Amino acid sequence: MPVTIKSNSEINKMRLAGKVVAKTFEHIRKNIRPAVTTEYLDKLADEFIKSQNALPSFKNYRGYPASICVSINQEVIHGIPSKRKLCDGDIVSIDLGAILNGYHGDAARTFIVGKTSPENEKLVAVTQQSFFEGIKFAKAGCHLFDISAAIQDFVEANGFSVVKDYVGHGIGTQMHEAPEIPNYRQNRRGIKLESGMTLAIEPMVNIGTDKIILQSDGWTVITADNSYAAHYENTILITDSEPEILTATDF
């Protein structure tokens, strides 16, 4: 499947979808505190996205039952919201998407609930920074897997591991488009990036092993050694200079 190059009109639509995603994070972040249920966070996000005349990208996607993914501690990705309550010291990764005017925005953040250990704080910070290390190479003329290598190099230099079973992706009229974007080195450089490509770059980082286990619910992915994990993602636009982060927040 070829990588799509978006027109100016399509890019503007993706900017709008990306803003809905960013605003949704801003709306729910103040409720990420002890004793709040993940089900409540899902409800808040669902209602807010719809209030923006958009729809949650994740709801019913391949049968997924909620509007956001909420993954706590050793859960890497795709945790299903429930009556589980957040606890002081948890780290919680929230992944969400919105579709507006036929175009998707997709992003993830990992939040610290109350106070946690220095190691967990470092994990969250390194995961976020690995995204920014990667997108130093997200510009026209660079190669796709230069992003991948930069992410892995930064993560491993800080003593953590990158998940290899799940990857980033292209995005546009479909939530998942070509190309796949690993967060680790490849034996080739990959396609040359062109202005107008839109990509979802999403490092998933574990304190311990990079091995993961899919739980019996068919969605929730946990670390094989029960070490904690973090996730950071943005939808970006490739330009001739610096990439534009379409789902940017100030956290």
TIROPA-314534 format. One record per residue: residue number from 1; x, y, z of N, C-alpha, C in turn. Coordinates in nm, 3 decimals, padded with zeros to 5 digits. Layout:
REM residues N
 resi    n.xx    n.yy    n.zz   ca.xx   ca.yy   ca.zz    c.xx    c.yy    c.zz
  NUM       X       Y       Z       X       Y       Z       X       Y       Z
...
***
This chain:
REM residues 251
 resi    n.xx    n.yy    n.zz   ca.xx   ca.yy   ca.zz    c.xx    c.yy    c.zz
    1  00.085 -00.119  00.000  00.000  00.000  00.000  00.089  00.124  00.000
    2  00.068  00.216 -00.095  00.155  00.334 -00.103  00.130  00.432  00.010
    3  00.233  00.510  00.042  00.220  00.615  00.142  00.152  00.735  00.076
    4  00.048  00.787  00.140 -00.026  00.898  00.080  00.040  01.031  00.111
    5  00.041  01.118  00.011  00.086  01.256  00.027 -00.038  01.342  00.034
    6 -00.054  01.415  00.144 -00.176  01.493  00.162 -00.166  01.628  00.090
    7 -00.279  01.670  00.036 -00.291  01.802 -00.023 -00.304  01.906  00.088
    8 -00.295  02.033  00.052 -00.310  02.139  00.153 -00.447  02.132  00.220
    9 -00.550  02.100  00.143 -00.684  02.087  00.199 -00.691  01.972  00.298
   10 -00.630  01.860  00.263 -00.630  01.745  00.353 -00.548  01.775  00.479
   11 -00.438  01.844  00.464 -00.355  01.879  00.579 -00.433  01.968  00.676
   12 -00.508  02.062  00.623 -00.588  02.148  00.709 -00.692  02.067  00.787
   13 -00.750  01.967  00.723 -00.846  01.882  00.792 -00.778  01.800  00.901
   14 -00.656  01.756  00.873 -00.582  01.681  00.974 -00.540  01.769  01.091
   15 -00.512  01.895  01.063 -00.482  01.988  01.172 -00.601  02.000  01.266
   16 -00.720  02.009  01.209 -00.841  02.022  01.290 -00.865  01.897  01.375
   17 -00.846  01.780  01.314 -00.862  01.655  01.389 -00.757  01.646  01.500
   18 -00.636  01.686  01.470 -00.529  01.684  01.568 -00.558  01.777  01.686
   19 -00.618  01.893  01.657 -00.652  01.986  01.765 -00.757  01.927  01.858
   20 -00.851  01.850  01.802 -00.951  01.785  01.887 -00.883  01.688  01.983
   21 -00.787  01.612  01.933 -00.714  01.518  02.018 -00.639  01.592  02.128
   22 -00.568  01.698  02.092 -00.492  01.775  02.191 -00.584  01.835  02.297
   23 -00.696  01.892  02.253 -00.791  01.952  02.346 -00.855  01.848  02.437
   24 -00.873  01.726  02.387 -00.928  01.618  02.470 -00.833  01.584  02.583
   25 -00.704  01.576  02.553 -00.606  01.552  02.659 -00.609  01.665  02.763
   26 -00.618  01.787  02.715 -00.623  01.900  02.807 -00.748  01.893  02.895
   27 -00.857  01.842  02.838 -00.984  01.833  02.911 -00.979  01.726  03.020
   28 -00.915  01.613  02.992 -00.921  01.502  03.088 -00.804  01.498  03.186
   29 -00.694  01.568  03.156 -00.573  01.549  03.238 -00.595  01.588  03.384
   30 -00.679  01.688  03.412 -00.700  01.730  03.550 -00.776  01.626  03.632
   31 -00.836  01.529  03.565 -00.907  01.421  03.633 -00.823  01.296  03.651
   32 -00.698  01.301  03.611 -00.609  01.187  03.628 -00.546  01.197  03.766
   33 -00.617  01.139  03.863 -00.580  01.150  04.003 -00.627  01.026  04.078
   34 -00.576  01.003  04.198 -00.619  00.885  04.273 -00.770  00.878  04.292
   35 -00.822  00.754  04.287 -00.963  00.720  04.310 -01.053  00.741  04.188
   36 -01.002  00.801  04.083 -01.081  00.816  03.960 -01.076  00.685  03.882
   37 -01.191  00.643  03.829 -01.193  00.519  03.751 -01.151  00.546  03.607
   38 -01.094  00.447  03.544 -01.058  00.460  03.403 -01.183  00.468  03.316
   39 -01.292  00.410  03.363 -01.420  00.419  03.293 -01.468  00.564  03.288
   40 -01.444  00.638  03.396 -01.484  00.779  03.401 -01.401  00.862  03.303
   41 -01.272  00.835  03.294 -01.187  00.906  03.199 -01.235  00.880  03.055
   42 -01.275  00.757  03.029 -01.327  00.723  02.897 -01.454  00.802  02.867
   43 -01.542  00.812  02.965 -01.667  00.887  02.948 -01.639  01.035  02.920
   44 -01.546  01.093  02.996 -01.510  01.233  02.975 -01.458  01.256  02.833
   45 -01.369  01.168  02.789 -01.310  01.183  02.656 -01.415  01.166  02.548
   46 -01.499  01.064  02.562 -01.603  01.038  02.464 -01.695  01.159  02.448
   47 -01.740  01.213  02.559 -01.833  01.327  02.555 -01.765  01.450  02.495
   48 -01.638  01.471  02.532 -01.570  01.591  02.482 -01.545  01.582  02.332
   49 -01.499  01.468  02.286 -01.473  01.452  02.142 -01.601  01.477  02.063
   50 -01.711  01.423  02.109 -01.839  01.443  02.039 -01.884  01.587  02.046
   51 -01.850  01.658  02.154 -01.886  01.799  02.164 -01.812  01.886  02.063
   52 -01.704  01.832  02.008 -01.625  01.902  01.906 -01.668  01.864  01.764
   53 -01.784  01.801  01.754 -01.839  01.753  01.625 -01.751  01.647  01.559
   54 -01.675  01.577  01.643 -01.590  01.468  01.596 -01.641  01.338  01.656
   55 -01.577  01.229  01.616 -01.610  01.098  01.670 -01.482  01.031  01.722
   56 -01.491  00.953  01.830 -01.374  00.881  01.878 -01.330  00.776  01.775
   57 -01.205  00.785  01.734 -01.154  00.691  01.632 -01.153  00.547  01.682
   58 -01.131  00.529  01.814 -01.110  00.395  01.866 -01.239  00.317  01.888
   59 -01.350  00.388  01.912 -01.475  00.321  01.950 -01.521  00.228  01.838
   60 -01.529  00.100  01.871 -01.571 -00.006  01.778 -01.469 -00.035  01.667
   61 -01.348  00.023  01.677 -01.245 -00.006  01.579 -01.197 -00.149  01.598
   62 -01.222 -00.232  01.499 -01.191 -00.375  01.507 -01.251 -00.439  01.633
   63 -01.363 -00.383  01.677 -01.432 -00.437  01.792 -01.390 -00.380  01.925
   64 -01.300 -00.280  01.927 -01.257 -00.223  02.055 -01.376 -00.155  02.123
   65 -01.398 -00.181  02.254 -01.523 -00.141  02.318 -01.527 -00.001  02.379
   66 -01.423  00.078  02.368 -01.419  00.207  02.437 -01.366  00.317  02.344
   67 -01.367  00.440  02.396 -01.323  00.554  02.316 -01.177  00.589  02.337
   68 -01.117  00.542  02.448 -00.975  00.562  02.471 -00.915  00.431  02.522
   69 -00.783  00.420  02.514 -00.710  00.311  02.577 -00.644  00.366  02.703
   70 -00.659  00.294  02.815 -00.600  00.336  02.941 -00.517  00.220  02.996
   71 -00.385  00.236  02.995 -00.294  00.128  03.031 -00.214  00.169  03.154
   72 -00.222  00.089  03.261 -00.166  00.126  03.390 -00.047  00.037  03.425
   73  00.063  00.103  03.465  00.182  00.036  03.519  00.243 -00.063  03.420
   74  00.227 -00.194  03.441  00.288 -00.293  03.352  00.210 -00.313  03.223
   75  00.094 -00.246  03.211  00.019 -00.251  03.085  00.084 -00.156  02.986
   76  00.120 -00.207  02.870  00.193 -00.127  02.771  00.096 -00.043  02.688
   77 -00.001 -00.109  02.629 -00.098 -00.043  02.541 -00.231 -00.116  02.545
   78 -00.334 -00.050  02.495 -00.466 -00.107  02.466 -00.543 -00.154  02.589
   79 -00.511 -00.098  02.707 -00.590 -00.128  02.825 -00.733 -00.079  02.810
   80 -00.829 -00.163  02.845 -00.970 -00.129  02.830 -01.020 -00.058  02.956
   81 -01.084  00.059  02.941 -01.139  00.128  03.058 -01.238  00.040  03.135
   82 -01.238  00.058  03.269 -01.322 -00.025  03.355 -01.349  00.052  03.485
   83 -01.399 -00.018  03.585 -01.424  00.043  03.715 -01.298  00.049  03.801
   84 -01.186  00.006  03.745 -01.059  00.014  03.817 -01.026  00.159  03.852
   85 -00.983  00.181  03.975 -00.950  00.315  04.021 -00.799  00.339  04.014
   86 -00.763  00.459  03.976 -00.622  00.498  03.977 -00.575  00.511  04.121
   87 -00.448  00.477  04.141 -00.389  00.484  04.275 -00.266  00.573  04.272
   88 -00.236  00.632  04.388 -00.116  00.712  04.402  00.005  00.627  04.366
   89  00.091  00.681  04.279  00.210  00.609  04.236  00.196  00.539  04.103
   90  00.072  00.525  04.054  00.052  00.464  03.923  00.111  00.551  03.813
   91  00.152  00.488  03.705  00.171  00.562  03.580  00.067  00.509  03.482
   92  00.002  00.600  03.413 -00.112  00.564  03.329 -00.095  00.622  03.189
   93 -00.093  00.532  03.091 -00.081  00.573  02.951 -00.219  00.581  02.889
   94 -00.248  00.694  02.829 -00.376  00.714  02.762 -00.350  00.739  02.614
   95 -00.415  00.659  02.533 -00.406  00.667  02.387 -00.545  00.701  02.336
   96 -00.555  00.804  02.252 -00.688  00.839  02.201 -00.678  00.897  02.061
   97 -00.789  00.887  01.990 -00.795  00.939  01.854 -00.930  01.002  01.828
   98 -00.933  01.091  01.730 -01.058  01.154  01.689 -01.062  01.162  01.537
   99 -01.181  01.147  01.484 -01.201  01.162  01.340 -01.296  01.279  01.316
  100 -01.252  01.371  01.231 -01.328  01.492  01.200 -01.317  01.518  01.051
  101 -01.431  01.537  00.989 -01.434  01.562  00.844 -01.361  01.454  00.765
  102 -01.367  01.330  00.817 -01.310  01.217  00.745 -01.162  01.193  00.769
  103 -01.099  01.271  00.861 -00.954  01.257  00.884 -00.928  01.235  01.033
  104 -00.823  01.156  01.060 -00.793  01.113  01.196 -00.677  01.190  01.257
  105 -00.685  01.208  01.390 -00.572  01.247  01.472 -00.552  01.140  01.577
  106 -00.428  01.116  01.620 -00.397  01.005  01.711 -00.279  01.047  01.797
  107 -00.291  01.028  01.929 -00.181  01.063  02.018 -00.191  00.983  02.147
  108 -00.080  00.977  02.220 -00.076  00.909  02.350  00.014  00.987  02.445
  109 -00.021  00.981  02.573  00.058  01.042  02.679  00.062  00.947  02.798
  110  00.171  00.949  02.872  00.178  00.875  02.999  00.185  00.976  03.113
  111  00.092  00.961  03.207  00.079  01.051  03.320  00.121  00.981  03.450
  112  00.172  01.059  03.542  00.206  01.009  03.675  00.093  01.048  03.769
  113  00.041  00.950  03.841 -00.068  00.974  03.937 -00.007  00.999  04.074
  114 -00.022  01.120  04.124  00.038  01.152  04.254  00.189  01.149  04.247
  115  00.251  01.075  04.341  00.397  01.063  04.345  00.436  00.919  04.315
  116  00.540  00.904  04.235  00.589  00.770  04.200  00.739  00.765  04.220
  117  00.798  00.653  04.185  00.942  00.634  04.208  01.025  00.713  04.107
  118  01.150  00.747  04.143  01.239  00.814  04.048  01.257  00.734  03.918
  119  01.260  00.601  03.928  01.274  00.519  03.808  01.154  00.535  03.716
  120  01.035  00.539  03.773  00.915  00.558  03.691  00.913  00.698  03.628
  121  00.956  00.796  03.705  00.963  00.932  03.651  01.059  00.937  03.532
  122  01.173  00.870  03.547  01.270  00.866  03.438  01.211  00.794  03.316
  123  01.142  00.685  03.339  01.079  00.611  03.229  00.986  00.700  03.149
  124  00.900  00.773  03.216  00.804  00.861  03.147  00.878  00.969  03.070
  125  00.979  01.028  03.131  01.055  01.136  03.066  01.133  01.085  02.945
  126  01.196  00.969  02.959  01.275  00.913  02.848  01.184  00.874  02.732
  127  01.070  00.818  02.763  00.977  00.779  02.656  00.934  00.902  02.575
  128  00.899  01.009  02.645  00.859  01.132  02.576  00.976  01.188  02.494
  129  01.094  01.195  02.554  01.207  01.253  02.483  01.249  01.168  02.365
  130  01.230  01.036  02.373  01.267  00.950  02.260  01.187  00.986  02.134
  131  01.062  01.026  02.154  00.982  01.074  02.041  01.050  01.195  01.977
  132  01.093  01.290  02.059  01.154  01.412  02.005  01.292  01.385  01.944
  133  01.363  01.287  01.998  01.489  01.247  01.935  01.462  01.188  01.797
  134  01.357  01.109  01.786  01.322  01.048  01.659  01.283  01.150  01.553
  135  01.201  01.247  01.592  01.149  01.340  01.489  01.252  01.444  01.446
  136  01.370  01.440  01.506  01.479  01.522  01.449  01.508  01.481  01.305
  137  01.470  01.358  01.270  01.492  01.304  01.135  01.363  01.299  01.054
  138  01.258  01.362  01.106  01.128  01.359  01.038  01.113  01.483  00.951
  139  01.187  01.483  00.842  01.178  01.594  00.748  01.207  01.543  00.608
  140  01.157  01.612  00.510  01.174  01.570  00.371  01.322  01.551  00.339
  141  01.352  01.438  00.275  01.488  01.404  00.237  01.554  01.306  00.331
  142  01.507  01.300  00.455  01.556  01.197  00.547  01.484  01.066  00.517
  143  01.530  00.959  00.580  01.469  00.828  00.558  01.390  00.786  00.681
  144  01.284  00.710  00.656  01.191  00.673  00.761  01.259  00.606  00.879
  145  01.347  00.511  00.852  01.403  00.433  00.962  01.516  00.504  01.035
  146  01.553  00.625  00.988  01.641  00.710  01.068  01.568  00.749  01.197
  147  01.437  00.769  01.187  01.354  00.797  01.305  01.360  00.679  01.401
  148  01.341  00.560  01.347  01.339  00.437  01.427  01.469  00.419  01.504
  149  01.580  00.437  01.436  01.711  00.417  01.499  01.735  00.518  01.610
  150  01.696  00.642  01.587  01.719  00.746  01.689  01.639  00.717  01.815
  151  01.517  00.665  01.799  01.435  00.631  01.915  01.501  00.521  01.997
  152  01.538  00.412  01.929  01.600  00.300  02.002  01.730  00.342  02.069
  153  01.813  00.415  01.997  01.943  00.454  02.053  01.925  00.534  02.181
  154  01.830  00.626  02.182  01.809  00.710  02.300  01.754  00.628  02.416
  155  01.656  00.545  02.387  01.595  00.463  02.493  01.699  00.371  02.557
  156  01.774  00.301  02.476  01.869  00.204  02.529  01.987  00.273  02.599
  157  02.024  00.392  02.553  02.130  00.467  02.622  02.088  00.505  02.763
  158  01.957  00.509  02.786  01.904  00.541  02.918  01.865  00.417  02.998
  159  01.900  00.298  02.948  01.883  00.176  03.024  01.749  00.107  03.013
  160  01.664  00.150  02.918  01.533  00.090  02.900  01.527  00.015  02.767
  161  01.412 -00.046  02.737  01.397 -00.121  02.612  01.274 -00.073  02.536
  162  01.280 -00.084  02.403  01.166 -00.047  02.320  01.088 -00.172  02.281
  163  00.957 -00.160  02.281  00.870 -00.269  02.238  00.885 -00.286  02.087
  164  00.900 -00.409  02.043  00.923 -00.436  01.901  00.802 -00.500  01.832
  165  00.704 -00.542  01.910  00.589 -00.611  01.851  00.481 -00.516  01.801
  166  00.489 -00.389  01.841  00.392 -00.289  01.796  00.469 -00.168  01.746
  167  00.413 -00.100  01.646  00.486  00.006  01.577  00.396  00.125  01.550
  168  00.458  00.235  01.510  00.383  00.350  01.463  00.333  00.327  01.321
  169  00.271  00.431  01.263  00.200  00.409  01.137  00.169  00.541  01.066
  170  00.141  00.529  00.937  00.084  00.641  00.866 -00.058  00.665  00.912
  171 -00.111  00.782  00.882 -00.245  00.817  00.927 -00.306  00.919  00.832
  172 -00.438  00.915  00.819 -00.507  01.008  00.730 -00.656  00.981  00.731
  173 -00.710  00.938  00.617 -00.851  00.900  00.615 -00.874  00.768  00.687
  174 -00.766  00.693  00.707 -00.769  00.572  00.790 -00.679  00.595  00.911
  175 -00.718  00.537  01.024 -00.634  00.554  01.142 -00.498  00.488  01.123
  176 -00.496  00.373  01.057 -00.370  00.305  01.029 -00.349  00.296  00.878
  177 -00.252  00.370  00.830 -00.214  00.367  00.688 -00.067  00.327  00.679
  178 -00.021  00.305  00.557  00.122  00.285  00.534  00.193  00.419  00.558
  179  00.318  00.413  00.607  00.402  00.296  00.633  00.397  00.254  00.780
  180  00.442  00.132  00.810  00.468  00.097  00.948  00.598  00.164  00.993
  181  00.602  00.206  01.119  00.717  00.281  01.169  00.769  00.215  01.297
  182  00.865  00.126  01.286  00.922  00.062  01.406  00.993  00.164  01.494
  183  01.006  00.130  01.621  01.080  00.214  01.715  01.219  00.158  01.743
  184  01.272  00.083  01.646  01.403  00.020  01.662  01.471  00.009  01.526
  185  01.601 -00.009  01.530  01.684 -00.009  01.409  01.642 -00.118  01.309
  186  01.653 -00.084  01.182  01.627 -00.177  01.073  01.758 -00.197  00.995
  187  01.759 -00.299  00.912  01.877 -00.326  00.829  01.879 -00.242  00.702
  188  01.781 -00.156  00.689  01.773 -00.066  00.573  01.725  00.070  00.621
  189  01.731  00.170  00.535  01.695  00.305  00.579  01.547  00.334  00.559
  190  01.480  00.253  00.479  01.338  00.277  00.456  01.313  00.385  00.352
  191  01.186  00.417  00.332  01.149  00.513  00.228  01.205  00.652  00.260
  192  01.225  00.730  00.153  01.263  00.869  00.173  01.138  00.949  00.206
  193  01.146  01.031  00.310  01.032  01.109  00.353  01.007  01.225  00.259
  194  00.879  01.255  00.238  00.838  01.364  00.149  00.743  01.457  00.221
  195  00.751  01.585  00.186  00.659  01.683  00.242  00.515  01.642  00.211
  196  00.429  01.650  00.311  00.289  01.612  00.293  00.255  01.475  00.350
  197  00.355  01.398  00.391  00.327  01.271  00.460  00.281  01.301  00.602
  198  00.187  01.222  00.652  00.143  01.235  00.790  00.164  01.101  00.860
  199  00.231  01.107  00.976  00.275  00.987  01.045  00.239  00.994  01.193
  200  00.210  00.879  01.251  00.191  00.867  01.395  00.313  00.796  01.452
  201  00.398  00.872  01.518  00.521  00.819  01.578  00.490  00.788  01.724
  202  00.517  00.663  01.769  00.473  00.628  01.905  00.566  00.530  01.976
  203  00.671  00.580  02.039  00.755  00.491  02.118  00.678  00.428  02.234
  204  00.696  00.299  02.252  00.645  00.225  02.368  00.768  00.166  02.437
  205  00.788  00.202  02.563  00.916  00.177  02.630  00.892  00.104  02.761
  206  00.974  00.002  02.786  00.964 -00.078  02.909  01.088 -00.059  02.996
  207  01.067 -00.067  03.127  01.182 -00.062  03.218  01.269 -00.187  03.201
  208  01.204 -00.301  03.186  01.277 -00.428  03.177  01.283 -00.483  03.036
  209  01.243 -00.607  03.019  01.249 -00.673  02.889  01.157 -00.604  02.788
  210  01.193 -00.619  02.659  01.104 -00.567  02.554  00.993 -00.667  02.521
  211  00.994 -00.782  02.581  00.894 -00.885  02.551  00.760 -00.849  02.614
  212  00.653 -00.883  02.543  00.520 -00.848  02.589  00.427 -00.970  02.581
  213  00.313 -00.960  02.650  00.213 -01.066  02.650  00.077 -01.004  02.624
  214  00.002 -01.062  02.530 -00.135 -01.018  02.505 -00.227 -01.090  02.602
  215 -00.307 -01.014  02.674 -00.396 -01.070  02.773 -00.518 -01.139  02.711
  216 -00.592 -01.211  02.793 -00.705 -01.291  02.742 -00.821 -01.208  02.690
  217 -00.825 -01.077  02.723 -00.932 -00.993  02.667 -00.910 -00.962  02.520
  218 -00.794 -01.002  02.467 -00.765 -00.981  02.326 -00.714 -00.842  02.292
  219 -00.698 -00.756  02.392 -00.655 -00.619  02.368 -00.535 -00.578  02.455
  220 -00.550 -00.594  02.586 -00.450 -00.541  02.678 -00.315 -00.612  02.662
  221 -00.210 -00.533  02.644 -00.074 -00.584  02.629  00.005 -00.547  02.754
  222  00.068 -00.646  02.818  00.149 -00.620  02.936  00.294 -00.661  02.911
  223  00.383 -00.612  02.995  00.523 -00.653  02.986  00.536 -00.796  03.037
  224  00.624 -00.872  02.975  00.641 -01.013  03.011  00.698 -01.031  03.151
  225  00.772 -00.931  03.201  00.834 -00.942  03.333  00.765 -00.854  03.437
  226  00.649 -00.799  03.400  00.571 -00.712  03.490  00.642 -00.582  03.527
  227  00.744 -00.546  03.451  00.804 -00.414  03.471  00.711 -00.308  03.414
  228  00.730 -00.184  03.458  00.642 -00.077  03.413  00.676 -00.034  03.270
  229  00.576  00.026  03.204  00.590  00.068  03.064  00.530  00.208  03.046
  230  00.575  00.277  02.943  00.522  00.409  02.909  00.505  00.420  02.758
  231  00.423  00.517  02.718  00.383  00.533  02.577  00.370  00.682  02.549
  232  00.426  00.726  02.436  00.413  00.866  02.396  00.397  00.870  02.244
  233  00.299  00.945  02.197  00.268  00.946  02.054  00.214  01.081  02.011
  234  00.249  01.120  01.889  00.187  01.234  01.822  00.167  01.205  01.674
  235  00.068  01.268  01.618  00.052  01.272  01.473  00.133  01.390  01.422
  236  00.220  01.364  01.324  00.306  01.471  01.272  00.289  01.485  01.121
  237  00.324  01.604  01.072  00.327  01.633  00.930  00.471  01.653  00.886
  238  00.513  01.582  00.783  00.645  01.602  00.726  00.643  01.727  00.638
  239  00.743  01.813  00.658  00.757  01.934  00.578  00.900  01.939  00.524
  240  00.932  02.045  00.453  01.068  02.060  00.402  01.166  02.101  00.510
  241  01.113  02.144  00.626  01.201  02.180  00.738  01.162  02.097  00.860
  242  01.129  02.161  00.969  01.094  02.086  01.090  00.955  02.025  01.077
  243  00.931  01.908  01.138  00.797  01.850  01.131  00.699  01.934  01.211
  244  00.573  01.931  01.169  00.467  01.997  01.243  00.394  01.891  01.326
  245  00.385  01.913  01.456  00.316  01.821  01.544  00.168  01.860  01.548
  246  00.085  01.778  01.487 -00.056  01.813  01.471 -00.138  01.790  01.598
  247 -00.083  01.713  01.692 -00.154  01.683  01.817 -00.079  01.739  01.938
  248 -00.010  01.849  01.918  00.079  01.904  02.021  00.002  01.950  02.144
  249  00.056  01.917  02.261  00.011  01.972  02.389  00.133  02.030  02.459
  250  00.111  02.097  02.569  00.225  02.154  02.641  00.271  02.064  02.754
  251  00.240  01.935  02.745  00.283  01.838  02.846  00.312  01.706  02.782
***
